[in-house]
Amino acid sequence: MSTATSSTQSKGKTFFGHPRALANLFSVEMWERFSFYGMQGLLAYYMYYSVTDGGLGMDETLALSLVGAYGGTVYLSTILGAWLSDRLFGSERVLFYSAVGIMAGHVALALLPGYIGLIVGLVLVAVGSGGLKANATALVGSLYEKDDPRIDAGFSIFYMGVNIGGLLGPLLTGWLQVNYGFHVGFAAAAIGMGIGLSIYAAGRKNLPKSASIPNNPLPANERKRYVVIFAAVIVLIIAAFATKIVTPENLASSLAYVVIVASIIYFTLILRSKKVNATERKHVVAFIPFYIGSAAFWALFQQQFTFIAAYSDARLDRHIGNWEMPPSWVTSINPIFIIIFAGVFAAMWTKLGDRQPPTAIKFGLALIIVGIAFLSFIPLESFEKTPLLALVGILLLCTFAELLLSPVGQAVTTKLAPAAFGTQMIALFFLSISLGTTLSGVLAGYYTEGNEIAYFIGMGGTAAILGIAMIAATPALKKLMGSVR
C-alpha cells in the first residue's frame, strides 16, 4: 500500500491532493450510484402504483417493506463480495464483474415485464452492488497508510462521487418515468452503469498491484468444501420460499434476523482467528459499538426510500408555482447537500488533523442529529400538506448526520480491520447498513394514521439516546482503539 501511494505522489499525479487512483474509484462509484439510486427512487412507486399507472399494484405497506428488504439484501451481499475478494480473486476483479452484474440487472428491469423482471433485476443488482460496494471501499482504503491523516478526507471525496450519482440518477429516471414510463427510467439506469463500467475498465491499470491479490487466499484443497456450502445455502433459500417459511410479508423481518446471526458469526470468527493478534482483537471489540450505532442510524436514514418516499407521494406539497415535482426527485435532495457539504467536511477534517473529534463523538453526534430530524416531523402533523422547504430542512439535518457517520465509519473500519480480514471487516460495516436498511422497511409499517406522533417520538428519541450513550463511551473506546482515532 505504501509503495503504491508514495509512487503516485512522487510522480506528482494526484486527485485533489490524494492518490490518482482515487479518481477512478470515484468515477465507478458515481455511475454505480447513478444507476442504483436512479432505480431505487422509482422502486417503491413501481411496486405500489396501480397497473393502469404502469406499476405492479402491490399493497403499499408490503411494497415499502420489500424495498427495505431489498436494500438490506444489497448490503448483506457484501459478505459474498468480500469473501470472494479476500479468499479467491482480489478486490479489483470482484469489483469489475460485480459492475457487469449490476448493469445486467438494470437491463432486466428495463426489458422484462412484471414480477419476472422485478425479481431477476433486483437479484442481479443486489448481488452486484454488494460486491462492488465492499471492494470499492476496500480499494480506497488500500491507497493510504493506516496512519495517513488524509484518509478521512479521501473517503469524504469518494463519498462526494457517490452523491453526485445519487443526485443525477433520480432526477433523470424520475423525469423519464413521469413522461415515458417506469421501464424507460430503468433503461437509463442501465446506460449509466454501462458508462461507469467503461470508465473503470480503462483505468484499472492505475490501481495498486495488491488490489488483484487475495489477502487470505483459499487453499486449493478447501475449494470443493466451499462449493458444497454455497450450493447448500442456495438450496436452503429456495426451500424457505417454497415451503412459505419465508414469504413476501415476512421477508424483511426474516432478513433482519439473518443479518444479526451473520454479524455474530462474523465477529466470532474474526475474534477467534489465530491470524488476529491481541492488539487487533481489541480493535475488533472496539468496532462493535460502531456497528450498533451504524445500524441504528441507517434504520432512520434509509427511510428516505420507505416512509419518506410514501410521505412525499401523499403528504408533501410538491408544487413549485404551477409545476408539480415528481415525488422521486425528493431522493435527490440529500445528494445535493452532500455535494455542497462533503468538501466542507473533508477540508475541516484535513485542517483539524489530529485535533479533530474522536470517531465515537462523530458517531454520537450523527445519531443525535438524525434523531432531531425525525422529531422535527412532529409539528408538521398540523399541516394538511407538508411544505417542501420543511422536508428540505429535515433532509439537511440528515445530511449533516450522514457526513459525520458514513465516510468516517468506512474510514475507521479500514483502520480497525485486522490484516487478514481487511475486506471482510468492510463487509461487517455494510452488514450494519444492511440491518438498518432492512429495519427501515419494517419500521415504516408502524407509521399509520393516528400513530404519527408516537412514531416520530419513538424513532427520534431512541436515536438521540443512543447518540448520548456513544459519546459517553468515548473514553473506553479510545483505550481499546489505542493509536487509532
N, C-alpha and C positions, 0 to 999 in steps of 0.2 A: 504493500500500500504506500509506504513512504517513498519507495523508488519511483512509482508512477507519479506521485504528487510532486516530488522535487524535480523530476524530469520535466513535467509540464511547466513548472514555474521557471526553470532555467531557460526554457525556450521563449519565455515571455508571452506565451499563449494562455490567456486567462479569460474567464467569463465573469465579468463584474468582480474581478479580483479573486475568483475561485477557479479550481481546475477546469480546463477546457471541456473535458468530458461531461461536465455538469450540463452544458448546453444541449447535448444530445439527449440526455435523460430528461431534461426539462421539456424538450420537444415531444418525445414519445408520450410522456405522461400528460402533456397538454392535450394532444389529439385523442388519447385514450379517454380522458375525462370529457372532452367534447362529445365523443360518441356515447359514453356511459351516461352522463347527465342529460344529454340530449334525448336519449331513450327513456331514462328514468323519470324525466319531467313529464313524459306522456303516459307512463305506465299505469298509474292508478286510474287516470281518466279512461284509458283504453279498456281497462278491466270493467269499470262500473258504468260507463256511459252505455246507453241503450244501443241495440243493434242498428236501429234506424239512424243513430248519430255516429255510426262507424265503430262502436265499441262491442264488447262481448256480453253486456247486460248482466254482469255479476252483481251480487249484493255488495253494497258499499263497504260495510264493516268487514266482510270477508276479503274484499279486494285490498283494503288497507292493511289487513293482517298479512296477506300474501306478499304485498310489497315489502313489508318489514322482514318477512321470512326470506324473500329473495335477496334483499340487501345483506342479511345475515349470512346467507349461503356464499355470497361473494367473498366475504372476509373469512368465513370458515374454510374456503378452498385454498386460502393461503397456506394451510398446513401441507397440502399436497404440493403446491408450488415450491415451498421452502424445502420440503424433503427431497424432491427431485433435484433441486439445486445443490443442497448440501451433500447428498449421497451419490448422485449419478452424473449430472450434466453441467453443473456450474450455473451461476445466476444469469449470465448473458444469454445462453442458449434457451433456457427456460423462458426468459422474458420474450425472446423473439417468437417462439412458437405459441406462447400464450396470446400474443398480439394477433397472430394468424387466427386463433380460435375465436377471439372477440369479434373480429371482422366477419367471420363466418356466421356467428350468432346474430349479428345485426342484419346480415343478408337474409337469414331465415325469417326474422321478424318482418322484414320488408316484403318477402315473396311468398311465404307460406301462409295460408289462410287460417283464421280461427284459433282454436286451442292448440292445434298441432304446431303452428308457427310460434305461439307463445311458449310452449314447453321446450321445443328444440332450441329456440333462440335464447331463452333465459338460461338454460343449462350451459350452453356454449359460452355465453357472456359471463356467467357466474364463475365457471371454472377458469376461463381465460383471464378474467380480471383478477382473480385471486392469485394466479401465478405471476401476473405482471406486477401487481402492487407490492408483494413481498420482495420480489427481486429487484425492482426499480429502487426501492428504499434501501435495500442492502447495497446496491451498487453505488448509490450516493454516499453511503457511509464508508465504502471502500476507498473513496477518493481522499479521505482525510485520516490523519493520525488521531487516535482517541483523545489526545490532549490538545488538539488543534482548536484554538478559540474561535475559528471561523465556522465550525461545524453547525452550530445553531443557525447562524446566518445563511449557510449553504442550504440547509433544509427549508428555511423560510423562502429563499429564492425558488427552490424546487417547488415549494408549495404554491408559489405565485403562478407557476406554469399550470398546475392542477386547476387553479381557479380561473385562469384565462379560458381554458377549455370549458370549465363549468359555467362560465358566463355565456360564451358564444353558442354552446350546444343547445340549451333550452330555447334561446331566442330564435335560432333558425328552425329547429324542429317544431317548436310551438307555432310559429308563423305558418310553416308548411302544413301542419296538422289542421289548423283553422281553415286554410284556403284550399288544401288539396287532399286532406285525409291523413289518418294515422300512418298508413304504410309508406307514404312518401316521406313523412318525418323520420321513420325508422331507416329508410334508404339513405337519407342524409347522414345519419349516424354511421352507417356502414362506410360511406365515402370518406368521412372524417377519419375513421380508424385506418382506412387504406392509405391516406396521406401520411399519417403518423408512422405507419409501418414502413413505408418507403423511405422516409427521412431517417428513421432509426437504422435501417439496413445499410444506408450509405455511410453512417457514422460509427458503425460497430467497431471499426479498427482503432478508434480513439480511446476505447476503454482499457483499463489495466489488464494485462495478460491473466492476472489472478482471477478475473471475473469469469473465465471459462473453465476454471479448475474447481472441482468439488472440495469443500472444506473438510469433509469427513467421508471419504469415498467408501462405498459399499463393496465389501469383498465379493468376488465373482461367485464363490460357493454359497453365498447367502441370498442370491437374487431369486432363485426359484421359490424360496420361502416367502418372500415378499410378494411375488406374483400371486401365490395362493391366498395371501392375506387380502390383497386388493380385490381379487375375484370374490372372496367371501364377503367383503364389505358391500360390493355391488349386489350380490345375491340377497344379502340381508336387507338392503334398502328396497329392492324390488318386492321382497316378501312382505315388508312392513306396509307398503302401499296396497299390495294385492289382498292382504288379509284385513285391510282397513284399520290396522293398529294406528297407522298414521293416515290422516285424512286432510283435505284442504282446510277444514275448520280448525284442526289442532296442530297444523304444520308448524306454525310459529312457536307455540309453547314447546312442542317436541324438539324443535331445533335449539331452543334456548337450553334445554336440559342436555342435549348433545354437546353443545359448546362448553357448558360448565364442566361436564365429565372430561371432555377432551383437554380442557385447560388444566384440570387437576392432574391428569395423566402426564401432560407435557411438563408441568412444574416438577412432578415427582421424578420423571426420567432424568431431567437435567440436574436436579439436586443430588440424585443418587449416582450419577455418572462418575466413573473413575477418571474421566478426562477433564473434570472440573475440579480446580484446586480450591483451597479454603477461602481465599480472597474472592474468587469468582462466585463461590457458593453464597457468600454474604451479599454480593451484588444481586444475585437472583432473588434472594429473600427480600432485599430492598425493593425489588421491582414489583412485588405482589401488591402493595398499596397503590402503585401507579396503575396496575392492571384494573383494580376495583374502581379507582377514580375515573379512569378512561371509560369503562363500561357504563358508569352512571352518567357521565357527560353525554356520550353518544346516544343513550336511551332518550334523552331530551332533544339533542341537536338534530338527530336524524328524523324527528317528527316533521321536518320540512317536507318529507315525501309521503307522510301518512296523515296525521291530524291537520297540519298546516296546509297540505295540498287540498284536502276536502274543505277546510275552513276558507281558503282562498276562493274556492269554486262557489261556495254557498253564502258566506258571511261577509266577504270583503267587497268594498266598493272599489271596483277596478276601473272606473270611468276617469279619463283624463280629457276634459272637455266633452265632446260628443263621441269620442272614441273609447271603446272598451278593450282593455289589455287582456290578452289570453291568460288564463289562470296559471298555465305552466311557466309564464315569464317570472312569476314570483320566485321560482327556483334560481333565477339569475341575480337576485338582489344580493344575496350573501357573497357570491363571487366578485361582484362589483366592489364591495367593501374590502374583500381580501386583496384585490389588485391595488386598491388605494393604500391600504394599511400594512400589507405584508412587508413592503420595502421599509416602511417606518419602523416596524418591529425589528426587522433584520438589522437596520442601522443602529437601533437602540441597543440591541444585544451586543453588536460589534463594538460600539463606543464604550459600553459599560465593562466589557471584558470580564475579568474575574470579580468585578463588583456587582454583577447582575444578581437578582434574587435566586436562591436555590430552586431547583426544579419542583420540589414539593410545594413551595409557596406559589409558583406559577400555576400548578395544578389546582391548588386550593382556591386561588382567585378565579380560575376558569369556572369551577363548579358554583361558586357564589354568584358570579355574573350571569351564568346561564339560568340559575335559579331565579334571579331577579327578573330576567327576561320573561319567564313563564308567569311569574306573579304579576307582571305588567299587563297580562291579558284580563285580569280581574275587572278593572274599571271599564274596559271596553264592552263588557256584557250589557251595559246600559244603552248601547247604541243599537239601532236597528241594523245598520251596516257599519262595519269597522272602517274607519278612514284609512286609505292606503298608506299615508305617512306614519300612522301609528304602527302598522305592521313593519314598515321600513325601520322605524326606531328599534323595535324588538329584535329584528334581524341584525341590526348594527351591534346590539349587545351580544348576540350570539356569535358574531364575527370576532369581537374582542376576546370572548371566551375561547373560541376556536384557535386563535393565534397564540394564546397563552398555553394551550394544551397540545394541539395536534403536531405541529412541526417540532416542538420541544419534546413531546413524548416519543416521536420517532428517533430524535437525536439521542435521548437518554437511553433508549432501548439498545441502540448500537454501542453506546459506551458501557452499559452494564452487561452486555452479552459475553458469555464465555467464548473463548477462541474456537472451540469445537462446535458451537451451536449458534453461530452468528445469524444466519438467515432464519433459523428456527425460532430464535428469540424475537425476531421481527414478526414471525408468524404468530407468536403469543400476543404481541401488541395488537395485531389485527384481529386476533380472537376476541380481545376485549371490545373492539369495534363491532365484531360480529354479534356478540352478546347484546351490546347496546342497541345495534340496529334492529335486531330481531325483537327486542323488547319495545322498540319504538312502534312497531306494528301491533304488538299485544296491548300496550298501554293506550294506544289511540282508540281502542274499542271501549274504554271506560269514559271517554268524552261523550256523554249523552245528554239529552235535554233534561234540565233540572239538576244535573250533576256538575255543571260547568265550574262553579266557584271551588267546590271541593277538589275537582281535578287539578286546577291550577295551583291551589294551595299544596296539595299532595306532591305534585311534580316539583314545583319551585322550592318548597320548604325542605324537602328531602335533599335536593341538590345542594342547597345552601348549608345545611347541617354537615353534610359530607365534606364540603369545602373547608369549613371551620376545623373539622377533625383532621383534615390533611395538613393544614397549616400548623396545628398543634403538634403533629407528629414529626415535624421537620427536624428537630434536634436528633431524635432517634434514627431517622432515615439517613442523616448526614454521617452518623457513626458507621452504619452499615455500608454506605457508599464509599467511604474512605476519600480518596483523592478525586473521585468522580463527582461533578457538580450537576 
